[in-house]
Amino acid sequence: MRRNGLVAGLLGIGFSLAFSAHAEAAWRFDPMHSYIDATLTDQRTSGDVVQQHRVERLAGTIDEQGQLTLPLALDQLDLISQLPSWLSGLATGQVATITAQVDPGWFNALGIGESATRRLPLTIQGERFTRHEEVALALTRVGETEYRVRTAEPVSIDTRELMQLDNAQTILAALGFQRLSDTIPISFDARLLSD
């Protein structure tokens, strides 16, 4: 599996896009059908415990020039609902932003039912880090104004980079995790609608 420090932000955790006031959205993520699935392996003394979790409500846009901007919020991770109420304040606010330049022609060239895969250079920026990674994404046009985009190759997060995010260790300890495996496999699946 690819180690993808960029995707540490993906698990680091959630999608919610913001664009500059000068650019109009050409495509937007449908939060009800856009998510990231992650497989967490907790390495305990009694044996590994594998859990499936989801980053939900991914929302955002790609402007007419193809600029994607995707802020990530910790409270989009389904695990956060399990935090004790006195720790819930740790799970607020944006933790990172993913940006990329997408060729609008990639969308426009597809007929309904057609797919294409591209390797997309992504940048993820948090308060204490900036990473550049390339991720293979498959785009399928499923309707006149509807597209599906998903990871086309296995992607994994480097757990050490995840732990650099604010409050990551505190939150995982509060949720009962003892020691996560070195990598966390993830997959991304989203619906995009053209405006």
Sequence and secondary structure as in RCSB ss.txt:
>XXXX:A:sequence
MRRNGLVAGLLGIGFSLAFSAHAEAAWRFDPMHSYIDATLTDQRTSGDVVQQHRVERLAGTIDEQGQLTLPLALD
QLDLISQLPSWLSGLATGQVATITAQVDPGWFNALGIGESATRRLPLTIQGERFTRHEEVALALTRVGETEYRVR
TAEPVSIDTRELMQLDNAQTILAALGFQRLSDTIPISFDARLLSD
>XXXX:A:secstr
 EE HHHHHHHHH  B    TT  EEEEE GGG EEEEEEEEEETTEEEEEEEEE   B EEETT EEEEEEEGG
GBGGGGGS GGGGGGG SEEEEEEEE  HHHHHT  TT EEEEEEEEEEEESS EEEEEEEEEEEE SSSEEEEE
ESS EEEEHHHHTTSTTHHHHHHHTT   B SEEEEEEEEEEEE 
